Amino acid sequence: MRTILLWMARNPSLQRRIPRLAFVRRATRRFMPGEDVAAALVAADALVARGQGVLLTRLGENLTSLAEADAVAAHYHAVLDACRTRPRPIEPSVKPTQLGLDLDAEATFAHCDSLARHAADVGSWLWLDMESSPYVEPTLVLYERLRALHPNVGICLQAYLRRTPADVRRLLPIGPGIRLVKGAYDEPAAIAYRTRAEVSAAYQTLAVWLAEAARDGGVRVGLGTHDVDLVRRIAMFADAAGVPRAKLEVHMLYGIRAAELRRLQADGFPACTLVAYGVSWYPWYMRRLAERPANVLFALRQILP
C-alpha cells in the first residue's frame, strides 16, 4: 500500500485529476483545516489557546520561476506580520524548493535570510523542511549559511536516511534546531532504511543522541513523530540521562493523534502542531496516507455518507 500511495503522489496525471474530486477534498480535512491561510490561522489560534506551539507551512514544492518564489516569500512575511498581534508567535516551516532552490541557490538564501530576520523581529523561528534525498545536501548547506547568521533557524532531518547520523554530527557544533522525522519519500534501500523496525530503531538512536545534546545546551530538539510508544521509549532513556522533558518538544501534524499529543503535553513535553494549508496539497497528502495505514482508513471514512 505504501509503495502504491507514494507512486500516486509522484504521478503527474493523478496530481491533476484527483484534487478535483469532491470526496477527496473532504477527506483532506483530516490533515489540514483549509486551503487558505485564514483557515490555518484560526486553527493555530485554537492550538495556542491550549498552550501548544504552532508551525505553519504552505504546501507546494519545485516551483518553475523565481517570480513564484518571490510570491511565496511575500506570503510568509505576511504570516510573520500576523504574529505581532498574537500571544505566541507562529513559526513558519518552508520548503527550500518553494523558495527557488531548483532555480537559484543565492536567491533562495536571500529569501530565507530575510525571513529569518523577520522571524527574529517578532520573536519567532524559521524552519527548513527537508525534501527528497537529492535536496538533502543543498538544504544542509543552506542551513549552515543561515545558522551562521541567525540563532532562530531550524532544520528537519529524516531518520530513515542512512546518512543522517553523519549529518547530525556535522550540525551539532553549530548549535542547531533539529526537527527529527522518520521520512515519507520513496527512497531506495541503498540510501534509506525500508522496514518499520529499522526506521524506528534509527529514529530512537538519533533522538536519544539529540536529547543528550539538548541537555548540555545550545540545541533545540523537536520529535516529529506520531509514534507515541517511540516517544515514551525515548523519554525513558532521556530521563535516565538527566534530560528534562522541557527540552524535548513533540511535533505532530494537525488532526493526527491530537489527544495523545495533549497527554504528552500534560506529562511535561512541550507540544507543537504543524498546520499545513494551500492548494498544492495532493503530493503531501498522499505521503501522509502512506505513513500509516490508519490514515487511509480515516480518509475512507470521510468519503462515506
N, C-alpha and C positions, 0 to 999 in steps of 0.2 A: 504493500500500500504506500509506504513512504517513497519508494522509487517512482511509482506512478504519479503521486502528487507533485514530487519535485520536477518530473518531466512536464507535467501540466503547467507548473509555474514558469518554465522556460519557453513553452510553446507559443510563438507569436500569434498564430491563428486563434488559439484559445484565449490569449490575452485580449484580443479584440472582441471576441464574441461573448464570453462568459459574463463579464461585468455588466452586460446589458440585461441579463436575466433578472427579473424582479425577485424571484425566490432566493437567488444567490445574494443579492444586495441585502435582503432581510437577514440572511444568515451571518453576514459580516458584522452585524451589531453585537455579536459575541465578543469581538476583539476591538471594536472602535465605536465611539459614541456618535460619530457622524463624519461627513466628508469635509466639513469646513472648520476653520479654527475657532469659530464662535462656539460650536458644539464641544470641541475639545477643551476650551477654557471653562465652560460650565462644568464639565466632568472634573477638571482639575481643581476647581474651587471646592467641589464637594469632597474631594480626597484630602485637600489641605485642611478642611474643617475637621477631618478625622485625625489630624496630626501626621499625615503622610507627606513625604516629598513627592514631587511630580517631575518626570522627564517628559518632554513633548517632542514628537517627531512627525514631520510632514512627509508622507510616503512619496516615493519616487526615486529613480536612480538612472545613471547612464544617460545624461542629457546630451543633446546633439548640438547645442550652441551656447556660447558664453552669455548671450542675452538671457537665456533661460536661467543660467546660474546666477546672474545678477538679480533676477526677479526672486529667486529662492532666497538669496542673501537678504534682500529687502524685506521679504516676508518674515524671516527670523528676527531681523532688527525690530519689526513691529511687534512681534511676540515679546521680545525683551522689554520694549517700551510698556507693554501691558503689565509687566511685573511691578512697575513702580506703584501701582495702586492696589497691590495685593499683599496680604500679610506675610506670605512666604514666597520667595522668588521661584519661578518655574525654570527648569534647566533644559535648554534645547539640546537635542541629540540629532546630529546631522550626518548624512551620508556624504563622504567626500566627492563621490561621482555626481551628486546632486549639486555640488558647487563647482563642477567643472574639471575634476581630476583627470578624466579621459582626454580633455582638450588642452589644458594649460595648467601645469602644476603651480606656477607662480601666481596666476590669478586665483586659484583655489586657496593658496596660502594667504593671499591678501584678504580674501573674504573671511577666512577663519580667524585671522589676526584681528580684523575689525570686530567680528562677533565676540571674540574672547574679551576684547577691551570693553565692549558694550556690556557684556555679561558681568564683568568685574564692577562696572559702574553702578549696576543695580543689585549687586550682592549675589550674583548667580554664577553658574558654571556653564561651560560649553563642553559637550561630549562629542567625540568622533565615533560613529558607528563603524563596525568592521564588516566589510563585504566579502565576496568570494575570494578564493586563495590568490588570484593574480594581483589583487589590490592590497594584500597584507603588507608587503614591503613598502610600497609608496605611502600607505597610510601611516606606518610606523615612522617613516622619515618626516612626514608632515607633522606628526605629533611631537616628535623630538624638537623640531624647529619651534613649534608653538610653546612647548613646555619650557624652553629656554627663556621665553619672554613672559609667560603667564602662568601663575600657580593654579589658576582656576580652570584648567582644562583636563579632561579625562578621555580615556580611550577604551573601546570594547575589545576584548580578546576572546578567542574561541578555543575552548579546551580540547575539542576533538582534533585539532591540527597538531601533528607531531612536532612542529617547530615551536609551539607556544612556550614550553619551558625555557627555551633559549631566548625567546622574546621577553619573557618576564625578567630573566637575569639581565638582559640588556637595558630594560627600563627602570628597574629598581633603584639604581644610583641617582636617577633624576627626580625621585620622589613623585611617582605618577599617581593619578587616579585611574583605577582599573575596574571596569565592569566585566566580570567573568561570566560568559555564557557557554553553553555546550556547543552550539554551532548548528546551523539549519540549512547550509548549502549542500549540494550533492557533490562531494569531493571524492576522488579516487583513494583506494586503500593505501596507495604508496605515500600519500601525504596526510591522511586523516584516519583516525580510528572509526570503525564502521559499526561495531556492535554496541548495544546499550551499556553492557557491563564495562567494556573498555573505556567508553566516553565518561561514564560516571566515576571510574577509578582515576582517570586523568584529571577530571574536574576536582575531585576531593583532594588529590595531592597538591594541585596548584592553589586551591583555596586555602588549605592549611598553611602553605608557604606564604601566601599573601597576608593571611591573618597575623602571622608572626611578624611580618614586616610592618603591618599596621600598628601592632603593639609597640614596636620600637620607634614609631613616629614617622611622619612625612609621607605616608601612603594612605590614600583613600581607597577602600575596597567596597565594591558592590557585587553581591552574589546574585547574578541574573539567572535565576532558575525557578521553576515551579515544582521542583522535586523536593518536597518538604522533608522527606526522610533523609535525603542527602544533606540538606541544611542542618538537620539535627545532628547528624554524624560529624559534620564539620564543627559544629558548636561544641561537641563533646571534646574534640581534640583542642579546640581553641580555649575552652575552659581550663583544661589540664595545663595548657601553656601560659595561662595567666592573661589571656586576651579578653579585654572587656567586650561584652556583647555590643556595646555602643559603637565599637569600631567596625562591626560587621553589618553593613546595610544589606537588606534583602530587596532586590528589584524584581518585580513581576509585571506582566503585561495587563493592561486594563481588561477586566472581565474574566480573568483566569485565576481561580483559587483565591478569590478575594477574601473569603472567610479565613482561610489558612494564613494569609498574609496578616490579617488583623490579629490572629492568635500569636504569631511570631512577634508582632509589634508589642503585644501585651507582655510577652516574655523578655522584652528588653532589646530587641533588634530594631534599629531604625528601618522604617518601611518606606519604600518608594514604588510608585506605579508609573510605568511608561505608557503614555496615552498617544496612540497613533491616529492620524486622520489624513484626509486627502483623497483625490480622485484616482490616483495611481496605486490603488490598494491591491490589485489582483496578485502579483507575484509574491508580495509579502504575506498576503492572506493564505495562499496555498502552502507556503513554507510553514506557517503556524499550524495548519492542519496536519502537515507531515510530521511535526514534532511529537505529537501524542495521539494515539487512536481515539482517546476520549474526546479530543477536539472535533474529530469527524462526527462522532455520534451526536455531540451537541449541535453541530451545524445542521445535521439531518433533521433533528427535532424542530429546528426553526423553520424548516420548509413545510412541515405538516400543518394542517389547519389547527 
